[in-house]
């Protein structure tokens, strides 16, 4: 997948999940970058790996779409992030 395709997936704002979307998203990220997880946090948001790193690690379209449905986003055009 190209980065442009990955970014396009995250233009969709539809969400659909049950349970803890932050943990579910981190588990998807861990499949591709096993030694990374939460890289930073603020009051109501966690930040993880860069979108570039996920694409380079070979994330599938299906997993990218799952992250999007779990309400993950590409924050500031760079980092994967999720409101908690």
Secondary structure, 3 states (H helix, E strand, C coil): CCHHHHHHHCCCCCCCCCCCHHHHHHHHHHHHCCCCCCCEECCCEEEEEEHHHHHHCCCCHHHHHHHHHCCEEEECCCEEEEEC
